[in-house]
Each structure stands twice: as structure tokens, then as C-alpha cells.
Amino acid sequence: CMVDYAFHLIVARADEQTLGQDLPALIHDGYTSIKVYMTYEGLKLSDYELLKVLELTRRERAQVMVHAENDGIIRYMTEAMEAQGITEPRGHALSRPMLAEREATQRAITLAELMDQPITVVHVSNRGAMEEIRKAQAMRLKVVAETCPQYLVLTAKDLDGLNMEGEKLICSPPPRDEDSQLACWEGLQQGVLSLF
């Protein structure tokens, strides 16, 4: 291998077997980057489960990466879009409003603060989520954040491609608006978003 690489372990269960045996053993074997989701059926952890993971990773000195989106909002909005017959790619962006990401980002930061555990918020796509991270960093909380290329060059309008071409650009969180693009650029320039 010509480059260094590492695996992120996705924790989709916070049961006794996972937290009591499997995850500590993997961390001791060198897998120290843990990814958790606040949405997606089969992957999402409840706040309680996330706290248990944060407790374990603090004790074992592992890093937690959080995909921060509010599952309840997404489920509600998805049902609303489907009821209105909005099933084309633009519906993906409409079903995941920026406030779903902002709220989950703030909640993840709060849970990490309670456990005094560093976190990395991944896939930051908009100003609201970025400002929650900026506030946490100003309070000297241990919060690092990442944005991605799609949030710098795409907007939700790009999902409106003809003949479902927009489906090639679906990601989560979805591309936002021009102000969100600018916010992500600003976040990188100012160091609020330190990973790309």
C-alpha cells in the first residue's frame, strides 16, 4: 500500500456484546475510529445508546465520528413528500431540511460534552450546523468537523436534472443552497471545518 489508511468501524448496536466485548477488543487491536449514525433504520443509535458509545470510547481512547441528522424529522418529511407525490430526486433534499442536520449536530455536541469525549461531525452541509460547531469550539469543546466536495460545488437545484439525472447526485445530507456553499467555504477558510 502506497498510502496510510484506516477503517472506521460503524457501531449500529449498543448492546452488551458490542460494548462489553466486541468494540473494546477491536479498539485494542487498533481500530480506534468509530462512526455512529443518528438516522437510517438499522444504523441509527438513540441518544442513550450514543451516550454509552461515547462513554466506552472515552474510556478506551477512541475517536467518534457522527453522522448528524434528525431521524424523526427525516421520516416525517419523507412521508409528507411521498403523500404529495414528490418522489423524484429533489424530494430527497426536501425530506432532509437543514434544521434536521442543525438540530442533530447540536444534540451530538451536547451528548459529547456530557461525556467529555471528543467527536468529529462529518458531512457538514450548511451554515446552521457549522454555527453549532463554531459555538462548541468557542466554548473549547473537543469538536472537529468535516465537509465534502459536493457541498462546495452542488446545490439542491442540481437534483432537478432531466430524466432523473439528479439521482446521480443524491447524498446525505443533500446539497443545500448557495448560502450553504458559501458557509462551507468559509468554514474551511476559518478552520471551523478542518477536514475535507
LUMMARSE-972227 format. One record per residue (C-alpha): residue in one letter; x, y, z. Coordinates in steps of 0.001 Angstrom, whole numbers, plus 500000, padded with zeros to 6 digits. Layout:
<nodes>
{"A"; {X; Y; Z}},
...
</nodes>
This chain:
<nodes>
{"C"; {500000; 500000; 500000}},
{"M"; {501420; 503380; 498981}},
{"V"; {499362; 505477; 501415}},
{"D"; {498334; 505221; 505041}},
{"Y"; {494708; 504292; 505555}},
{"A"; {492388; 503316; 508363}},
{"F"; {488967; 501773; 508766}},
{"H"; {486100; 503460; 510561}},
{"L"; {484045; 500943; 512498}},
{"I"; {480305; 501584; 512264}},
{"V"; {478519; 500875; 515515}},
{"A"; {474889; 500051; 514767}},
{"R"; {474120; 498305; 518073}},
{"A"; {474932; 499376; 521579}},
{"D"; {474130; 496067; 523233}},
{"E"; {476105; 494274; 525931}},
{"Q"; {478027; 492096; 523465}},
{"T"; {479063; 495062; 521305}},
{"L"; {480014; 497431; 524125}},
{"G"; {481218; 494839; 526595}},
{"Q"; {483353; 492675; 524332}},
{"D"; {483460; 493319; 520587}},
{"L"; {484183; 497042; 520453}},
{"P"; {486798; 497084; 523262}},
{"A"; {488609; 494169; 521596}},
{"L"; {488616; 495909; 518221}},
{"I"; {489853; 499163; 519768}},
{"H"; {492666; 497259; 521488}},
{"D"; {493535; 495777; 518079}},
{"G"; {493986; 499327; 516715}},
{"Y"; {490575; 500161; 515254}},
{"T"; {490164; 503464; 517062}},
{"S"; {487870; 505386; 514698}},
{"I"; {484200; 504730; 515421}},
{"K"; {481359; 506045; 513245}},
{"V"; {477799; 506379; 514502}},
{"Y"; {474603; 507436; 512788}},
{"M"; {471709; 509414; 514226}},
{"T"; {469475; 508353; 511321}},
{"Y"; {468889; 505390; 508971}},
{"E"; {466946; 502353; 510072}},
{"G"; {469324; 499596; 511096}},
{"L"; {472196; 502016; 511743}},
{"K"; {470882; 504796; 513973}},
{"L"; {471605; 504923; 517657}},
{"S"; {469305; 506507; 520224}},
{"D"; {470679; 509289; 522394}},
{"Y"; {471041; 506780; 525242}},
{"E"; {472952; 504358; 523023}},
{"L"; {475145; 507156; 521728}},
{"L"; {475972; 508113; 525316}},
{"K"; {477009; 504527; 526028}},
{"V"; {479286; 504531; 522960}},
{"L"; {480778; 507884; 523987}},
{"E"; {481392; 506535; 527492}},
{"L"; {483197; 503495; 526109}},
{"T"; {485268; 505440; 523579}},
{"R"; {486310; 507945; 526241}},
{"R"; {487477; 505098; 528475}},
{"E"; {489223; 503267; 525611}},
{"R"; {490605; 506442; 523977}},
{"A"; {488908; 506037; 520615}},
{"Q"; {487515; 508729; 518319}},
{"V"; {483824; 509023; 517439}},
{"M"; {482581; 510321; 514095}},
{"V"; {478912; 511335; 513992}},
{"H"; {476566; 511462; 511001}},
{"A"; {474211; 514060; 512458}},
{"E"; {470680; 514175; 511052}},
{"N"; {467413; 514062; 512999}},
{"D"; {465763; 510761; 512107}},
{"G"; {462266; 511764; 513226}},
{"I"; {462255; 514865; 511028}},
{"I"; {463521; 512901; 508039}},
{"R"; {460936; 510153; 508461}},
{"Y"; {458127; 512697; 508864}},
{"M"; {459241; 514778; 505881}},
{"T"; {459779; 511695; 503692}},
{"E"; {456213; 510575; 504356}},
{"A"; {454977; 514101; 503585}},
{"M"; {456890; 514212; 500279}},
{"E"; {455574; 510777; 499283}},
{"A"; {451999; 511805; 500173}},
{"Q"; {452388; 514790; 497852}},
{"G"; {453738; 512576; 495078}},
{"I"; {457203; 514138; 495259}},
{"T"; {459350; 511088; 494606}},
{"E"; {461907; 512463; 492157}},
{"P"; {465452; 513312; 493348}},
{"R"; {464560; 516831; 494545}},
{"G"; {462309; 515172; 497135}},
{"H"; {465431; 513789; 498786}},
{"A"; {466610; 517323; 499586}},
{"L"; {463133; 518430; 500650}},
{"S"; {462828; 515487; 503041}},
{"R"; {466084; 516406; 504792}},
{"P"; {465795; 520089; 505723}},
{"M"; {468820; 521923; 507046}},
{"L"; {467282; 522171; 510503}},
{"A"; {467330; 518362; 510771}},
{"E"; {471112; 518500; 510460}},
{"R"; {471486; 521573; 512662}},
{"E"; {469433; 520063; 515498}},
{"A"; {471204; 516712; 515394}},
{"T"; {474608; 518433; 515293}},
{"Q"; {473751; 520438; 518385}},
{"R"; {472421; 517318; 520145}},
{"A"; {475534; 515269; 519274}},
{"I"; {477726; 518056; 520642}},
{"T"; {475675; 518192; 523837}},
{"L"; {475955; 514432; 524358}},
{"A"; {479716; 514567; 523743}},
{"E"; {480027; 517478; 526165}},
{"L"; {478219; 515486; 528857}},
{"M"; {480639; 512593; 528382}},
{"D"; {483694; 514860; 527922}},
{"Q"; {484502; 512930; 524761}},
{"P"; {485884; 514436; 521540}},
{"I"; {483753; 513979; 518423}},
{"T"; {484069; 514601; 514728}},
{"V"; {480915; 515790; 512989}},
{"V"; {481043; 514535; 509404}},
{"H"; {479335; 515685; 506194}},
{"V"; {478569; 519245; 507369}},
{"S"; {476474; 520790; 504617}},
{"N"; {475063; 524100; 505862}},
{"R"; {475557; 527255; 507906}},
{"G"; {473276; 526252; 510794}},
{"A"; {475195; 523066; 511555}},
{"M"; {478502; 524878; 511065}},
{"E"; {477492; 527611; 513538}},
{"E"; {476652; 524969; 516162}},
{"I"; {480173; 523615; 515676}},
{"R"; {481682; 527106; 515833}},
{"K"; {479870; 527757; 519144}},
{"A"; {481132; 524479; 520574}},
{"Q"; {484688; 525241; 519506}},
{"A"; {484422; 528735; 521045}},
{"M"; {483453; 527002; 524312}},
{"R"; {486632; 524916; 523888}},
{"L"; {484674; 521706; 523445}},
{"K"; {486520; 518956; 521621}},
{"V"; {484640; 519133; 518330}},
{"V"; {486210; 518670; 514901}},
{"A"; {484179; 518856; 511699}},
{"E"; {484345; 517750; 508078}},
{"T"; {482699; 518914; 504890}},
{"C"; {482743; 517236; 501481}},
{"P"; {483285; 518314; 497857}},
{"Q"; {479600; 518055; 496957}},
{"Y"; {478690; 520766; 499468}},
{"L"; {481165; 523156; 497851}},
{"V"; {480037; 522718; 494255}},
{"L"; {476438; 521429; 494191}},
{"T"; {473097; 522818; 495335}},
{"A"; {469696; 521196; 495710}},
{"K"; {468840; 522649; 492282}},
{"D"; {471283; 520178; 490766}},
{"L"; {468965; 517346; 491825}},
{"D"; {466379; 518629; 489321}},
{"G"; {468183; 517138; 486305}},
{"L"; {466094; 515973; 483357}},
{"N"; {465042; 512333; 483128}},
{"M"; {466055; 511647; 486737}},
{"E"; {469691; 512672; 486099}},
{"G"; {469615; 514300; 489540}},
{"E"; {469597; 510850; 491145}},
{"K"; {473327; 510624; 490344}},
{"L"; {473907; 513497; 492788}},
{"I"; {471952; 512224; 495777}},
{"C"; {473918; 512170; 499009}},
{"S"; {473094; 512629; 502662}},
{"P"; {472838; 515231; 503908}},
{"P"; {471788; 516533; 500498}},
{"P"; {473311; 519504; 498688}},
{"R"; {471729; 522709; 500006}},
{"D"; {471594; 526271; 498672}},
{"E"; {474146; 528895; 497631}},
{"D"; {474436; 530289; 501175}},
{"S"; {475291; 526797; 502422}},
{"Q"; {478015; 526507; 499777}},
{"L"; {479453; 529822; 500943}},
{"A"; {479229; 528729; 504588}},
{"C"; {481183; 525543; 503876}},
{"W"; {483878; 527504; 502058}},
{"E"; {484018; 529975; 504965}},
{"G"; {484179; 527108; 507449}},
{"L"; {487199; 525650; 505670}},
{"Q"; {488924; 529030; 505400}},
{"Q"; {488298; 529840; 509057}},
{"G"; {489215; 526404; 510385}},
{"V"; {485762; 525625; 511789}},
{"L"; {485685; 522766; 509284}},
{"S"; {489160; 521262; 509441}},
{"L"; {488596; 518065; 507465}},
{"F"; {487725; 517756; 503776}},
</nodes>
